[in-house]
Amino acid sequence: MSSPRIAVCIPAYNARKTLDSTLASVQRQSWPNLEIVICVDPSRDGTLRRARKHARHDSRIRVLENRERLGWAGNVRETIASIDSDWWSVLPQDDLWHPDYLTALWQRLQQSGADFSYCDLQAFAGRVIFGTQVAPDFDSADTRIRLRTYCSSVANPNLWHGLFPAALARDLPFPAEPFNFPALDNLWSHRVLCHYRGARLPQALYFKRTGDASIPTCTGWWSTSGDPQQRAAHWLNVTEQMQADAQAVTGEDNTLTDALGLAMDARAWVPPLLRANPREEQRLYRERRPADDAPDSPETSLGWLLASRCSQARGDTPAALFEAQRATGCADANWRVWQNLARLHVDSGDVFRAQEVLHEAATLHPNQFQLGLLARGVANNILGQALEDRTA
């Protein structure tokens, strides 16, 4: 039986530094039947010219040019809408695939009977691999369980890098508004989980570029755009849409939607954004800070995390440290809780205590590459101080 055709969707913008390696990882795929679509937003670095050069040497490649800037999310939507295949997968302009990525995802899909498949990922910069991020399991037939798993992962959107049927894109088109705004992958991933079951492949065959300041990554492209107050308003709007979707599908209007709101708050609200939105900071502190005798739970931990970030935004470091420590003391505390405490110690000048916190966090979350990135930065800081002391 012939292999079904899989479309590889590569949205690109100012991607000259990374497009060659990203495209090479696609061309090395063991899957035999590919359609490769590169959709280029108006760029200043010759991305379109580079993409067309590749297309002249590989008949599987089709290059699309957007006449006006669509932004990251709009470009993803445009790329997916243009495919002519039964299955598709999105590969951002700066990431890489293992040669057996698509073959392994297809095999996992056939074994599971799920609607789509996805895998774990590794983070890298240059030749350095920082660690693996283990994806949550979304294979339950119960929608409520899938959505609660999404909440407990603090709205981890990594499943959107997976392998999907064309019908799913027609039923749930990727959102494109507001322009270039973060969290639209969270919104789309949540909508997928409202209706579809996913199969996780427990192998890190996806390689996410991070931590390299010399190369503009997709994350950097869209995560810092826009006015802080406008970004906050858009994030709240996305959260409300997700809560409405969950309520429409499950009929729950309290426990699940509250958990979803808490997860999105924990993902979004960082001190710089809170400082730009003092009313939201006050609301979050009032509504999310747990009572001192709150039950020990992951939700309580996230509540203390948000309280700590609010205190940081107000400049109250002692309160922020106290609340951060309460957060790490809760059962099943998310890795973001430990990251927050370590960063507080770094900001306070206590890099050795930050290193101790990260060592403890690594035993609880050994597969969280963001913690590895922070630990590397702290270690470099300590090494730099030691060298300064020796040369003083």
Sequence and secondary structure as in RCSB ss.txt:
>XXXX:A:sequence
MSSPRIAVCIPAYNARKTLDSTLASVQRQSWPNLEIVICVDPSRDGTLRRARKHARHDSRIRVLENRERLGWAGN
VRETIASIDSDWWSVLPQDDLWHPDYLTALWQRLQQSGADFSYCDLQAFAGRVIFGTQVAPDFDSADTRIRLRTY
CSSVANPNLWHGLFPAALARDLPFPAEPFNFPALDNLWSHRVLCHYRGARLPQALYFKRTGDASIPTCTGWWSTS
GDPQQRAAHWLNVTEQMQADAQAVTGEDNTLTDALGLAMDARAWVPPLLRANPREEQRLYRERRPADDAPDSPET
SLGWLLASRCSQARGDTPAALFEAQRATGCADANWRVWQNLARLHVDSGDVFRAQEVLHEAATLHPNQFQLGLLA
RGVANNILGQALEDRTA
>XXXX:A:secstr
     EEEEEEESS HHHHHHHHHHHHT S S EEEEEEE   SSSHHHHHHHHHHH TTEEEEE SS  HHHHH
HHHHHHT  SSEEEE  TT EE TTHHHHHHHHHHHH  SEEEEEEEEEETTEEEEEE       S HHHHHHHH
HHTTS  GGGGSBEEHHHHHHS     STT TTHHHHHHHHHHHH  EEEEEEEEEEEE S TTS  HHHHHHT 
S HHHHHHHHHHHHHHHHHHHHHHH   SHHHHHHHHHHHHHH  HHHHHT HHHHHHHHHHHS  TT  SSHHH
HHHHHHHHHHHHHHT HHHHHHHHHHHHTSTT  HHHHHHHHHHHHHTT HHHHHHHHHHHHHH TT HHHHHHH
HHHHHHHHHHHHHHHH 
